[in-house]
Amino acid sequence: MSQYCYSPLSPGRDSIRLLRLLPHEDETADIQCELFEYSLPNSCKRTHLYDALSYVWGNPEEKLPIFIHNLRFDVTVNLRAALSRLRNHSIERILWIDAICIDQANREEKEHQIQSMAKIYGQANRVVVWLGEAADDSDLAFEEIRIARGKKSANSLDSEKIQQAVLALLQRPWFRRIWILQEVAAARNVLIMCGFKKIDGYVFCLGVDSLKDFYEARPDLQGLIRSVTYLIREAIFRPGYSMGSSGRSSLDICPLGELMDMYHAHEATKRHDKVYALLGMSSDDLSEANLLPNYRDPWEELLQRLAKFLLSEKISVETWGLLGA
């Protein structure tokens, strides 16, 4: 069967693609979708009737097919599972999903769309967090988190099985991914899914905070979880995002240096994303910083520009032997 090929987006900064996920009564049926272009104006006064997905891609070498306009399109196993759970039996759903709605093979389009991430997630009707399929008693963990919300303690805290289930859930890869920070920070409304289970994002944060005794002995895990729950809780109080002169959308949460300090432990597939994933939350004027997404730039050059922006243009920066992210 022929592979799906993208049509170029219209010129201008407002154009994105949205995915129409077609319904089916059979859960095992092929995933059938349609892509269409949509204009997302630079206004944060209202949301649009699509859900934006926040998830972890998973192993890029393990893929399964979905079908866009009856043409084959390969996605990772984790994304295929998310689409299966998101699909309704009778009503189509409108979604924004980076791996599908951005032509990942088009570097210029990818770099441009990354600058609009805060806008895309901020204008979505809802951000859906997909943690993955049910495993390691995740259903039990979800129920405990739901019960624990607003309580200082719960009778079941002595249960080792429940504690292990909650810890296993909080150690899923989604919580370590650096891109998810901007995605949930921009959200007006968050729904968290794991398998068939669903929970409101704010309720999830209240429950996880009430269960902090489960992970307070794990400083590494504690920092990751608190950074996520803080951003989800506070998102409803933020006024929205702003647009810079370069067309970059930002949530104006705090200076880039503070963001780098707070979130340096989060993971990225590409080292560049340790910087690019935080630009949409920065309150700095980055118009002269030369830090806008450009994956053609060597990592060493990006790191030098970042150091000069955070410290001083007058300093001399040398890099050597840089390994890993």
Buried (B, 14 or more C-beta within 10 A) or exposed (E): EEEBEBEEBEEEBBBBBBBBBBEBEEEEEBBBBBBEEBEBEBEBEEBBEBBBBBBBBBEEEEBBBBBBEEEEBEBBBBBBBBBBBBBEEEEBBBBBBBBBBBBEEBEEBBBBBBBBBBBBBBBBBBBBBBBBBBEBBBBBBBBBBBBBBEEEEBEBBEEEEBBBBBBBBBBBBBBBBBBBBBBBBBBBBBBBBBBEBBBBBBBBBBBBBBBEEBBEEBEEBBBBBBBBBBBBBEBEEBEBBBBBEEBBBBBBBBBBBBBBEBBEEBBBEEBBBBBBBBBBBBBBEBEEBBBBBBBEBEBBBBBBBBBBBBEEEEEEEEEEEEEEB
